[in-house]
Amino acid sequence: MNLEKHLIDGLPDPEAASRFFGQFEEKHRSAHAKLVKNPGLLSDVLTVASFSPLLAATMLQNPEYIWWLGRKRAESGVRSRDEMLESLARFTMTQSQIDTQVVFARFRRRELLRIYLRDIRRLATIAEITEEISNLADAILEAALKQSRREMDNRFGSPQETDEKGRIRPARFCIVALGKLGSRELNYASDIDLQFLYSNEGTTSGTGSRGTVTNREYFIKVAEFVVKLIGQQTGEGAAYRVDLRLRPHGSLGALAMSVDDTVRYHRSDARPWERQVLIRSRGCAGDTELFNEFFAQVESLVFESGVSVEDALRNVRLSKDQIDRENLENRGFNVKLGRGGIREIEFLAQALQLAFGGKDRWLRSPHTLISLSRLADRGYISGSDLTDLSTAYSFLRRTEHVLQMENGVQTHTVPDEPVKRELFGRRMTFAAGGDFESDLKLNAENVARIFTRIFGEASFSSSAGSQRDVRPVPHERVRSSVLASIEKSSVVYAPSENGSSVLDRLAEVSPHFSSLLASNPHIAAELPDPHSVGPQIDYEEILMSAAQSSNGFGHRLSAVRRAWSKCLFAIVVADVFETITIRETRVLQTELAEASINAALWIVNEELAKKYGDSADANAIAVLALGKLGGGGLDYDSDLDLVVVYDESKAVPNGVTNAEFYGWAVETFVTTLSSMTRDGSLYRVDLRLRPYGKNGLIVLPGDGFLSYFRETAEVWEMLAFVKLRAVGGDRKLGERVEFETRRIIHDRASTIGVDTLRDETVRVRHALEKQRARGRRGSDVDIKYGSGGMLDIYFAMRFLQLRDNVPDDDEDRSTAHVLEVLRKRNIVSSEDHRMLADGYKFLSELDHNIRLTVGRTTRVPFANESVMSTIAGRMKILSTSELNERLTLHRLEIRSAFENIVGG
């Protein structure tokens, strides 16, 4: 038996190793001859190829990595960040002609080759492996930051601030790592969760090529450049996927914030889970001492000395239950989010840290295994619990690593398909022995048992070794959770018989909205009468009164959110009891959204007056809507698709440009509607459909907006803006821009040719369908983006409106009405109209009931039998199987009509 066959036969996937060996010989004959003379290195290379097709391809493309691995494979110990930086500097010198993004991606891939070999050979503990992966990320971030600072200094000069004595000094900057990178427990395919902090406001020195900018602008550009360097996809991928959603105000917040502003946010607006995130945080690049100064100011908010054990456990449990609800339809055992998975270990450790860390600083370690050990030392978990949890954590993280490094993707689900599962089991037991199935079952059961004992009975359960056994939250448990939250609050709850029945019915029909009541006990204690909603309600008066009753930006946001929540829940309750129709719920929600927009603009005016003086206001702003709000049919959890324009003839304060003044106003407007406070948020605001998309200004002069549509707008934008409608602010300006834009769109449509219009309609529709299908399982049904979904109806209808010049009726912009107009004018055949109209009625009703019961999703929750039964009942359908049959029929008919109208 020759050497390579001897080495290959004992590997988990001998076929993969043999295939790699043959390909390597074919592509690199001299390197192959050299490799077979080094049995130790050959064994390691074949082992890696047997575990990871990704790394096998890397070695085929870069045979020099093998010789580098040969020099490094005997090294023991964890390579530090500084060692990684030195190695990266040497690597960069050999890649001087390559774009920086590619250099970072290549360097990371080469280093993972070495780290993963140590991992699968069990030459290091799981803590050492994850620390080394984290050090690698730190090094790449530090290198990216240094290059970004050089680039921005060349443009704007160095950022400066003023100290307490009025002296100029350099401003400081830090990249903050959160999550797994924050605790030095990064895995191979993790996103990296980042925030960006700078020390203080000020301006740059202006010595660069583009003059002076504020520190805020400078550091935001630095952050953007860092994200581009490490996160921009190239032909060889990106070094990392960067997630910035954990920063203050989420995706709507500034990319970089000063320490003072960030501290202020955590003191006044941050929710409990946002503070929980800071348990695992640290400075990872730049001036890390700046992070320490920041954390010293918020540490007492993260680890509160007065928090009860019950409250700490409850807050963390609510986060866990939310994750469970979002993963109801997962199939296979998810080692991260499944019952008995990694997240339960992490949450258990963090809950006990929150409960006892306020009085005991020693417990405040971000690292999961270290925190578990310290909790055991203090007696908060037993020695046997520590052993079981630590063993399970190591096993599950190893499992996660083998899953992810097969193809370098972020996956956490153990395959169910027998052949793949058997191969996976061989990989898991290659170095350490054991039986994968029994080890998985034992470790998951141990974690679930301890988690359940500490937190109480779980809301959902699953089997680690098979497809998840999905069971919905019983409405009795939801009701109990709501009552418990009322009891813990200062709200007085003395329910009438009717009030109790409202809570019971709400918990039974809408787990989604019922769960929201747990964090809004003031609403739960005052649930409205199901018959209290009607057209006489003046939402604008309600919200304006709430805003005007408070002083200060934060207090006004809270007051408006509390009033808005009561208005929304009145609609929800009436909907649950079916005292109003679905169309009426949408009309009411549209009116509530428009009232919210105008209340937000009033708050913006107050903030403008504080910033620029009493003469400054946003009365020259007009807000226009697209999508569901534009069509007058807003539904639960819908985004607000908005564009904003201003009247450039109106004067702005001295010393500020129109773009600066109105840009700040719109940023504040979006924050008012979207920012998450302790009282929740109102709406997600989407401004991406504005001219030039994300690269365009967030607000334009009205005439400039119209010029864009006359000269630049593409066909897909014309299709989107068919539904444009003025919804708030300067009504005269808004209605003028609405009328002119729609006229321009229809005029241009008549000149571009029917074939071009048809081709572009089909292209955009199929592009959206394909884009959303990438992460979808074959059994999923997407009633918006999928074939025969609502987008088929929208695109067919708008194509006909543009082709035949049929603008929306100002009195009724609904889809049903427009389809009827098209039928009456003989623009669409009776049969196609029937298929589209009936299909829209069915999908629209189904979509509404999904939103009511489980929240915003475009996919039908077939795995949740209880919810599907509720939805079928509300739609007056006898069974879920009949509902599925009708859905299938309507989707087929809708796609047929779409193809009849615009072609496939």
Solvent accessible surface area in square Angstrom, and as a share of the most:
residue,aa,sasa,rsa
1,M,166,0.74
2,N,85,0.44
3,L,65,0.33
4,E,44,0.20
5,K,104,0.44
6,H,117,0.52
7,L,37,0.19
8,I,14,0.07
9,D,74,0.38
10,G,58,0.56
11,L,16,0.08
12,P,4,0.03
13,D,24,0.12
14,P,47,0.29
15,E,131,0.59
16,A,10,0.08
17,A,0,0.00
18,S,57,0.37
19,R,137,0.50
20,F,5,0.02
21,F,19,0.08
22,G,36,0.35
23,Q,74,0.33
24,F,0,0.00
25,E,65,0.29
26,E,128,0.57
27,K,130,0.55
28,H,43,0.19
29,R,164,0.60
30,S,95,0.62
31,A,15,0.12
32,H,22,0.10
33,A,48,0.37
34,K,115,0.49
35,L,0,0.00
36,V,45,0.26
37,K,163,0.69
38,N,63,0.32
39,P,68,0.43
40,G,31,0.30
41,L,3,0.02
42,L,0,0.00
43,S,27,0.17
44,D,11,0.06
45,V,0,0.00
46,L,1,0.00
47,T,1,0.00
48,V,0,0.00
49,A,2,0.01
50,S,0,0.00
51,F,2,0.01
52,S,0,0.00
53,P,57,0.36
54,L,39,0.19
55,L,0,0.00
56,A,11,0.09
57,A,42,0.33
58,T,3,0.02
59,M,0,0.00
60,L,20,0.10
61,Q,133,0.59
62,N,30,0.15
63,P,26,0.16
64,E,92,0.41
65,Y,9,0.03
66,I,0,0.00
67,W,54,0.19
68,W,14,0.05
69,L,0,0.00
70,G,25,0.24
71,R,162,0.59
72,K,40,0.17
73,R,79,0.29
74,A,93,0.72
75,E,79,0.36
76,S,102,0.66
77,G,40,0.38
78,V,44,0.25
79,R,23,0.08
80,S,47,0.30
81,R,71,0.26
82,D,85,0.44
83,E,84,0.38
84,M,0,0.00
85,L,32,0.16
86,E,103,0.46
87,S,3,0.02
88,L,4,0.02
89,A,56,0.44
90,R,131,0.48
91,F,11,0.05
92,T,57,0.33
93,M,150,0.67
94,T,103,0.60
95,Q,31,0.14
96,S,83,0.53
97,Q,166,0.74
98,I,61,0.31
99,D,97,0.50
100,T,33,0.19
101,Q,24,0.10
102,V,21,0.12
103,V,4,0.02
104,F,8,0.03
105,A,8,0.06
106,R,61,0.22
107,F,0,0.00
108,R,37,0.14
109,R,65,0.24
110,R,24,0.09
111,E,0,0.00
112,L,3,0.01
113,L,0,0.00
114,R,7,0.02
115,I,0,0.00
116,Y,0,0.00
117,L,5,0.03
118,R,14,0.05
119,D,3,0.02
120,I,2,0.01
121,R,66,0.24
122,R,71,0.26
123,L,108,0.54
124,A,9,0.07
125,T,77,0.45
126,I,6,0.03
127,A,33,0.25
128,E,61,0.27
129,I,0,0.00
130,T,3,0.02
131,E,64,0.29
132,E,0,0.00
133,I,4,0.02
134,S,0,0.00
135,N,8,0.04
136,L,0,0.00
137,A,0,0.00
138,D,2,0.01
139,A,0,0.00
140,I,0,0.00
141,L,0,0.00
142,E,14,0.06
143,A,20,0.16
144,A,0,0.00
145,L,6,0.03
146,K,103,0.43
147,Q,53,0.23
148,S,0,0.00
149,R,60,0.22
150,R,142,0.52
151,E,59,0.27
152,M,3,0.01
153,D,48,0.25
154,N,103,0.53
155,R,54,0.20
156,F,8,0.03
157,G,2,0.02
158,S,48,0.31
159,P,2,0.01
160,Q,55,0.24
161,E,6,0.03
162,T,71,0.41
163,D,18,0.09
164,E,159,0.71
165,K,158,0.67
166,G,50,0.48
167,R,142,0.52
168,I,111,0.56
169,R,97,0.35
170,P,102,0.64
171,A,4,0.03
172,R,78,0.28
173,F,3,0.01
174,C,0,0.00
175,I,0,0.00
176,V,1,0.01
177,A,0,0.00
178,L,0,0.00
179,G,12,0.12
180,K,21,0.09
181,L,1,0.01
182,G,0,0.00
183,S,2,0.01
184,R,95,0.35
185,E,1,0.00
186,L,1,0.01
187,N,5,0.02
188,Y,3,0.01
189,A,6,0.05
190,S,12,0.08
191,D,40,0.21
192,I,0,0.00
193,D,28,0.14
194,L,0,0.00
195,Q,9,0.04
196,F,6,0.03
197,L,2,0.01
198,Y,2,0.01
199,S,14,0.09
200,N,56,0.29
201,E,82,0.37
202,G,27,0.26
203,T,66,0.38
204,T,5,0.03
205,S,42,0.27
206,G,23,0.22
207,T,113,0.66
208,G,18,0.17
209,S,98,0.63
210,R,157,0.57
211,G,27,0.26
212,T,79,0.46
213,V,26,0.15
214,T,59,0.35
215,N,0,0.00
216,R,94,0.34
217,E,77,0.35
218,Y,0,0.00
219,F,0,0.00
220,I,29,0.15
221,K,72,0.30
222,V,0,0.00
223,A,0,0.00
224,E,91,0.41
225,F,35,0.15
226,V,0,0.00
227,V,34,0.20
228,K,90,0.38
229,L,6,0.03
230,I,1,0.00
231,G,21,0.20
232,Q,81,0.36
233,Q,123,0.55
234,T,40,0.23
235,G,90,0.86
236,E,74,0.33
237,G,23,0.22
238,A,21,0.16
239,A,3,0.02
240,Y,11,0.04
241,R,97,0.35
242,V,32,0.19
243,D,20,0.11
244,L,27,0.13
245,R,161,0.59
246,L,47,0.24
247,R,26,0.09
248,P,7,0.04
249,H,46,0.21
250,G,19,0.19
251,S,79,0.51
252,L,71,0.35
253,G,11,0.11
254,A,26,0.20
255,L,29,0.14
256,A,1,0.01
257,M,28,0.12
258,S,4,0.02
259,V,10,0.06
260,D,73,0.38
261,D,51,0.26
262,T,1,0.01
263,V,4,0.02
264,R,140,0.51
265,Y,8,0.03
266,H,5,0.02
267,R,133,0.49
268,S,60,0.39
269,D,28,0.15
270,A,0,0.00
271,R,50,0.18
272,P,72,0.45
273,W,89,0.31
274,E,12,0.05
275,R,26,0.10
276,Q,14,0.06
277,V,31,0.18
278,L,2,0.01
279,I,8,0.04
280,R,25,0.09
281,S,11,0.07
282,R,26,0.10
283,G,12,0.11
284,C,3,0.02
285,A,0,0.00
286,G,30,0.29
287,D,42,0.22
288,T,55,0.32
289,E,92,0.41
290,L,2,0.01
291,F,12,0.05
292,N,77,0.40
293,E,68,0.30
294,F,2,0.01
295,F,37,0.15
296,A,75,0.58
297,Q,71,0.31
298,V,0,0.00
299,E,21,0.09
300,S,77,0.50
301,L,43,0.21
302,V,5,0.03
303,F,5,0.02
304,E,83,0.37
305,S,68,0.44
306,G,76,0.73
307,V,37,0.21
308,S,45,0.29
309,V,51,0.29
310,E,107,0.48
311,D,51,0.26
312,A,1,0.01
313,L,28,0.14
314,R,63,0.23
315,N,45,0.23
316,V,1,0.00
317,R,25,0.09
318,L,61,0.30
319,S,26,0.17
320,K,5,0.02
321,D,18,0.09
322,Q,78,0.35
323,I,25,0.13
324,D,8,0.04
325,R,70,0.26
326,E,119,0.53
327,N,21,0.11
328,L,25,0.12
329,E,44,0.20
330,N,33,0.17
331,R,89,0.32
332,G,1,0.01
333,F,1,0.00
334,N,11,0.06
335,V,0,0.00
336,K,37,0.16
337,L,29,0.15
338,G,0,0.00
339,R,41,0.15
340,G,0,0.00
341,G,0,0.00
342,I,0,0.00
343,R,38,0.14
344,E,3,0.01
345,I,0,0.00
346,E,1,0.01
347,F,19,0.08
348,L,0,0.00
349,A,2,0.02
350,Q,13,0.06
351,A,0,0.00
352,L,9,0.04
353,Q,3,0.01
354,L,20,0.10
355,A,12,0.09
356,F,51,0.21
357,G,0,0.00
358,G,14,0.13
359,K,173,0.73
360,D,27,0.14
361,R,162,0.59
362,W,100,0.35
363,L,0,0.00
364,R,41,0.15
365,S,9,0.06
366,P,49,0.31
367,H,21,0.10
368,T,5,0.03
369,L,32,0.16
370,I,79,0.40
371,S,2,0.01
372,L,0,0.00
373,S,44,0.29
374,R,68,0.25
375,L,1,0.00
376,A,20,0.15
377,D,95,0.49
378,R,112,0.41
379,G,59,0.57
380,Y,81,0.31
381,I,9,0.05
382,S,55,0.35
383,G,52,0.50
384,S,74,0.48
385,D,6,0.03
386,L,42,0.21
387,T,83,0.48
388,D,36,0.19
389,L,0,0.00
390,S,31,0.20
391,T,75,0.44
392,A,0,0.00
393,Y,4,0.01
394,S,35,0.23
395,F,31,0.13
396,L,0,0.00
397,R,0,0.00
398,R,26,0.10
399,T,0,0.00
400,E,0,0.00
401,H,1,0.00
402,V,6,0.04
403,L,13,0.06
404,Q,0,0.00
405,M,2,0.01
406,E,55,0.25
407,N,83,0.42
408,G,29,0.28
409,V,77,0.44
410,Q,74,0.33
411,T,42,0.24
412,H,24,0.11
413,T,45,0.26
414,V,0,0.00
415,P,34,0.21
416,D,68,0.35
417,E,80,0.36
418,P,102,0.64
419,V,110,0.63
420,K,129,0.55
421,R,26,0.10
422,E,113,0.51
423,L,32,0.16
424,F,8,0.03
425,G,12,0.12
426,R,101,0.37
427,R,9,0.03
428,M,7,0.03
429,T,33,0.19
430,F,61,0.25
431,A,48,0.37
432,A,70,0.54
433,G,39,0.37
434,G,65,0.63
435,D,81,0.42
436,F,9,0.04
437,E,78,0.35
438,S,60,0.39
439,D,46,0.24
440,L,1,0.01
441,K,111,0.47
442,L,102,0.51
443,N,11,0.05
444,A,4,0.03
445,E,85,0.38
446,N,22,0.11
447,V,0,0.00
448,A,12,0.10
449,R,113,0.41
450,I,0,0.00
451,F,1,0.01
452,T,27,0.16
453,R,137,0.50
454,I,37,0.19
455,F,28,0.12
456,G,31,0.30
457,E,115,0.51
458,A,13,0.10
459,S,17,0.11
460,F,10,0.04
461,S,30,0.19
462,S,24,0.15
463,S,47,0.31
464,A,12,0.09
465,G,39,0.37
466,S,55,0.35
467,Q,104,0.46
468,R,16,0.06
469,D,64,0.33
470,V,34,0.20
471,R,128,0.47
472,P,42,0.26
473,V,26,0.15
474,P,65,0.41
475,H,64,0.28
476,E,104,0.47
477,R,96,0.35
478,V,13,0.08
479,R,68,0.25
480,S,66,0.43
481,S,45,0.29
482,V,1,0.00
483,L,47,0.24
484,A,41,0.32
485,S,4,0.02
486,I,5,0.03
487,E,146,0.65
488,K,103,0.44
489,S,39,0.25
490,S,113,0.73
491,V,43,0.25
492,V,134,0.77
493,Y,56,0.21
494,A,90,0.70
495,P,64,0.40
496,S,71,0.46
497,E,158,0.71
498,N,69,0.35
499,G,16,0.15
500,S,27,0.17
501,S,48,0.31
502,V,1,0.00
503,L,0,0.00
504,D,53,0.27
505,R,82,0.30
506,L,1,0.00
507,A,1,0.01
508,E,94,0.42
509,V,12,0.07
510,S,0,0.00
511,P,30,0.19
512,H,36,0.16
513,F,4,0.02
514,S,0,0.00
515,S,29,0.18
516,L,72,0.36
517,L,0,0.00
518,A,4,0.03
519,S,72,0.46
520,N,21,0.11
521,P,24,0.15
522,H,40,0.18
523,I,2,0.01
524,A,1,0.01
525,A,20,0.15
526,E,104,0.46
527,L,24,0.12
528,P,31,0.20
529,D,63,0.33
530,P,8,0.05
531,H,140,0.62
532,S,51,0.33
533,V,15,0.09
534,G,10,0.09
535,P,129,0.81
536,Q,139,0.62
537,I,45,0.23
538,D,75,0.39
539,Y,9,0.03
540,E,72,0.32
541,E,110,0.49
542,I,67,0.34
543,L,0,0.00
544,M,39,0.17
545,S,62,0.40
546,A,15,0.12
547,A,0,0.00
548,Q,99,0.44
549,S,90,0.58
550,S,21,0.13
551,N,122,0.63
552,G,29,0.28
553,F,54,0.22
554,G,35,0.34
555,H,131,0.59
556,R,24,0.09
557,L,4,0.02
558,S,23,0.15
559,A,9,0.07
560,V,3,0.02
561,R,1,0.00
562,R,98,0.36
563,A,18,0.14
564,W,25,0.09
565,S,12,0.07
566,K,88,0.37
567,C,12,0.07
568,L,21,0.10
569,F,7,0.03
570,A,14,0.11
571,I,0,0.00
572,V,0,0.00
573,V,1,0.00
574,A,0,0.00
575,D,2,0.01
576,V,0,0.00
577,F,52,0.22
578,E,83,0.37
579,T,50,0.29
580,I,26,0.13
581,T,79,0.46
582,I,40,0.20
583,R,137,0.50
584,E,79,0.36
585,T,0,0.00
586,R,36,0.13
587,V,58,0.33
588,L,13,0.06
589,Q,7,0.03
590,T,10,0.06
591,E,75,0.33
592,L,1,0.01
593,A,0,0.00
594,E,36,0.16
595,A,5,0.04
596,S,0,0.00
597,I,0,0.00
598,N,32,0.17
599,A,0,0.00
600,A,2,0.01
601,L,12,0.06
602,W,56,0.20
603,I,0,0.00
604,V,0,0.00
605,N,27,0.14
606,E,55,0.25
607,E,21,0.09
608,L,0,0.00
609,A,27,0.21
610,K,131,0.55
611,K,103,0.44
612,Y,62,0.23
613,G,31,0.30
614,D,138,0.71
615,S,104,0.67
616,A,5,0.04
617,D,55,0.28
618,A,3,0.03
619,N,93,0.48
620,A,5,0.04
621,I,2,0.01
622,A,0,0.00
623,V,0,0.00
624,L,0,0.00
625,A,0,0.00
626,L,2,0.01
627,G,26,0.25
628,K,58,0.25
629,L,1,0.01
630,G,0,0.00
631,G,14,0.14
632,G,27,0.26
633,G,23,0.22
634,L,2,0.01
635,D,2,0.01
636,Y,3,0.01
637,D,52,0.27
638,S,9,0.06
639,D,34,0.18
640,L,0,0.00
641,D,33,0.17
642,L,1,0.00
643,V,2,0.01
644,V,6,0.03
645,V,0,0.00
646,Y,13,0.05
647,D,36,0.18
648,E,87,0.39
649,S,94,0.60
650,K,99,0.42
651,A,103,0.79
652,V,32,0.19
653,P,27,0.17
654,N,156,0.80
655,G,92,0.88
656,V,23,0.13
657,T,77,0.45
658,N,46,0.23
659,A,52,0.40
660,E,102,0.46
661,F,3,0.01
662,Y,2,0.01
663,G,13,0.12
664,W,76,0.27
665,A,0,0.00
666,V,1,0.00
667,E,77,0.35
668,T,15,0.09
669,F,3,0.01
670,V,12,0.07
671,T,33,0.19
672,T,1,0.01
673,L,0,0.00
674,S,12,0.08
675,S,2,0.01
676,M,52,0.23
677,T,5,0.03
678,R,141,0.52
679,D,28,0.15
680,G,22,0.22
681,S,33,0.21
682,L,11,0.06
683,Y,22,0.08
684,R,117,0.43
685,V,12,0.07
686,D,19,0.10
687,L,22,0.11
688,R,163,0.60
689,L,47,0.24
690,R,30,0.11
691,P,3,0.02
692,Y,130,0.50
693,G,20,0.19
694,K,166,0.70
695,N,133,0.68
696,G,13,0.13
697,L,107,0.53
698,I,45,0.23
699,V,6,0.04
700,L,28,0.14
701,P,25,0.16
702,G,2,0.02
703,D,74,0.38
704,G,29,0.28
705,F,2,0.01
706,L,3,0.01
707,S,39,0.25
708,Y,18,0.07
709,F,1,0.01
710,R,114,0.41
711,E,137,0.61
712,T,61,0.35
713,A,2,0.01
714,E,99,0.44
715,V,20,0.11
716,W,81,0.28
717,E,5,0.02
718,M,1,0.00
719,L,4,0.02
720,A,18,0.14
721,F,0,0.00
722,V,2,0.01
723,K,6,0.03
724,L,0,0.00
725,R,39,0.14
726,A,4,0.03
727,V,0,0.00
728,G,2,0.02
729,G,30,0.29
730,D,30,0.15
731,R,113,0.41
732,K,172,0.73
733,L,10,0.05
734,G,0,0.00
735,E,89,0.40
736,R,106,0.39
737,V,0,0.00
738,E,16,0.07
739,F,131,0.55
740,E,35,0.16
741,T,0,0.00
742,R,22,0.08
743,R,101,0.37
744,I,8,0.04
745,I,1,0.01
746,H,10,0.05
747,D,71,0.37
748,R,59,0.22
749,A,6,0.05
750,S,87,0.56
751,T,110,0.64
752,I,44,0.22
753,G,38,0.36
754,V,68,0.39
755,D,97,0.50
756,T,69,0.40
757,L,1,0.01
758,R,66,0.24
759,D,92,0.47
760,E,31,0.14
761,T,0,0.00
762,V,24,0.14
763,R,129,0.47
764,V,21,0.12
765,R,0,0.00
766,H,54,0.24
767,A,48,0.37
768,L,52,0.26
769,E,34,0.15
770,K,140,0.59
771,Q,103,0.46
772,R,89,0.32
773,A,34,0.27
774,R,186,0.68
775,G,69,0.66
776,R,74,0.27
777,R,89,0.32
778,G,82,0.79
779,S,72,0.46
780,D,16,0.08
781,V,19,0.11
782,D,2,0.01
783,I,0,0.00
784,K,57,0.24
785,Y,36,0.14
786,G,4,0.04
787,S,41,0.26
788,G,0,0.00
789,G,0,0.00
790,M,7,0.03
791,L,16,0.08
792,D,0,0.00
793,I,0,0.00
794,Y,34,0.13
795,F,24,0.10
796,A,0,0.00
797,M,0,0.00
798,R,35,0.13
799,F,0,0.00
800,L,4,0.02
801,Q,0,0.00
802,L,2,0.01
803,R,84,0.31
804,D,54,0.28
805,N,86,0.44
806,V,3,0.01
807,P,64,0.40
808,D,9,0.05
809,D,60,0.31
810,D,103,0.53
811,E,161,0.72
812,D,37,0.19
813,R,20,0.07
814,S,25,0.16
815,T,13,0.08
816,A,60,0.47
817,H,54,0.24
818,V,4,0.02
819,L,1,0.01
820,E,51,0.23
821,V,32,0.18
822,L,0,0.00
823,R,83,0.30
824,K,138,0.58
825,R,139,0.51
826,N,135,0.69
827,I,33,0.17
828,V,9,0.05
829,S,61,0.40
830,S,83,0.53
831,E,90,0.41
832,D,15,0.08
833,H,24,0.11
834,R,92,0.33
835,M,15,0.07
836,L,0,0.00
837,A,26,0.20
838,D,61,0.32
839,G,0,0.00
840,Y,39,0.15
841,K,141,0.60
842,F,16,0.06
843,L,0,0.00
844,S,8,0.05
845,E,39,0.18
846,L,0,0.00
847,D,4,0.02
848,H,0,0.00
849,N,2,0.01
850,I,0,0.00
851,R,21,0.08
852,L,0,0.00
853,T,0,0.00
854,V,46,0.26
855,G,3,0.03
856,R,118,0.43
857,T,47,0.27
858,T,22,0.13
859,R,57,0.21
860,V,4,0.02
861,P,7,0.05
862,F,60,0.25
863,A,30,0.23
864,N,5,0.03
865,E,135,0.60
866,S,58,0.38
867,V,6,0.04
868,M,2,0.01
869,S,68,0.44
870,T,34,0.20
871,I,0,0.00
872,A,3,0.02
873,G,45,0.43
874,R,29,0.11
875,M,14,0.06
876,K,150,0.64
877,I,7,0.04
878,L,170,0.85
879,S,45,0.29
880,T,49,0.29
881,S,70,0.45
882,E,44,0.20
883,L,0,0.00
884,N,62,0.32
885,E,121,0.54
886,R,96,0.35
887,L,1,0.01
888,T,60,0.35
889,L,99,0.49
890,H,29,0.13
891,R,55,0.20
892,L,120,0.60
893,E,31,0.14
894,I,0,0.00
895,R,37,0.14
896,S,45,0.29
897,A,0,0.00
898,F,0,0.00
899,E,76,0.34
900,N,96,0.49
901,I,19,0.09
902,V,2,0.01
903,G,29,0.27
904,G,67,0.65
